[in-house]
Amino acid sequence: LLEHKRLAMENQILRQEIHRQYSFHNLVGQSPAMKNVFRTIEQVAMTDGTVLITGKSGTGKELVARAIHYNGNRSQNRFVPVNCGAIVETLFESELFGHRKGAFTGATTDREGLFKTADGGTLFLDEVSEIPLHLQVKLLRAIEQKEITPVGATDPVRIDVRIISATNCNLAKMVDGGKFRDDLFYRLNVVDIRLPALSERKEDIPLFVQYFIKKYCVEMNKNVSGVDNEVMQILVNYPWRGEVRELENVIERAMIFCQSSFVTVKDLPEPLQERKSFTASPGSANLKAVMRDLERNFIAQQLRLHGYNKDETARTIGVNLSTLYRKIDELEIPSETQQESSDSPPH
C-alpha cells in the first residue's frame, strides 16, 4: 500500500510538471504573430476539434500540439506522437490500427495500434503529408466514425481520440496535385494554426536566447547570464534556415565553450563568427527602435547581396513579396538608384 501510494504521488507530481512545462503561458514569444497563436491554443484546447499545425521544420509544431493537449480536457490521458515519415509504408496500417495474430507473416500476437494506445487522449500525426494515399481513406473513416478495424480483424473497435496533425508541406497544393485526399484535408483542417518563421518574428529571438541559456545553465551546471550585445545583433540578423531548432543548437554549442558570465562571439560557430554584426543608430534609445534599425539594416544588406532582386531577396529571408515591399516602404529602405546616388562622390 505504501509503495502504491508513493508511485501514485510520483505520478501526480510528474503530471503537474508536464502540465506546467506545456502551459501555453510558458511558450516563448511576445510578437503579434505568436500572441495570435497563443490565443488560438487557448480557444481550441478545451474542445475536441481536429487541429492542423503548419510551419517550417524547427518552428515548434509538436510543442504547440502538446500545449493544446495538456491545457485541454484530455490532459489526464496520453499524448501519443507519431512521426508519419518514419513509418515503413507496408507497416503503416498495422502501426496505426493494430493487427490480429496471424494477420501477416511475423504477426505472432495481437497488437494494439497507436489509435488504441491514444484512446481517451490525443494522437499527434506529425508530417501527416507522408501518409500513403491508399491509407488516407481509412484514416478519414477512423476520424469520422470513431472506430478502427485492426489488420486481420472483421469487427471494428470503438475509439475516442482527438487528432492533431502537423506538416511543413502545403497540403492544399498536394490536394490539387492528387497526392492528398481533399476530404481528409478538410477533416484535418477544422482549425489551422500557422507557426511563423523566425524571420517573421525577430523580436522573439532575444527571448529564445535567454530561455535556452537558462535551460542549458541547469543542464550543464553553469552560471551564464546571457550574451553580449555583439552576439545578440548577430543572432537577430542571422537567417535561421533551421528555425528555432537551429537557434537552440547554436546556443547549446556556445554554452559548452563559454567560460565567462556572457556568451561572446568566440563562443559561436564559425559561420556566425564570420558575419558582420549590425549596429543600431546612436539615437536608438529603446528596444523597439533598436529592432527597427536592425531589421532595416538586415533587409538593406540582403537586397544588396541579391542585386536588388526582390523576388530572390524575399525567398532568402523567408517572407512573401508583398511583405518585403511593405517593409521597404515602412522602414524607408533606399532603392538601388537611391543607394547608388548616395554612394557617388560629390562633383
Secondary structure, DSSP 4 states (H G I P E B T S, - for coil): -HHHHHHHHHHHHHHHHHHHHT-GGGS---SHHHHHHHHHHHHHTTS---EEEE--TTS-HHHHHHHHHHTSTTTTS-EEEEEGGGS-GGGHHHHHH-B-TTSSTT--S-B--HHHHTTTSEEEEETGGGS-HHHHHHHHHHHHHSEE--BT-SS-EE---EEEEEESS-HHHHHHTTSS-HHHHHHHTSEEEEPPPGGG-GGGHHHHHHHHHHHHHHHHT----EE-HHHHHHHHHS--TTHHHHHHHHHHHHHHH--SSEE-GGGS-HHHHTSPPP---TT--SHHHHHHHHHHHHHHHHHHHTTT-HHHHHHHHT--HHHHHHHHHHTT---HHHHHHHHSPP-
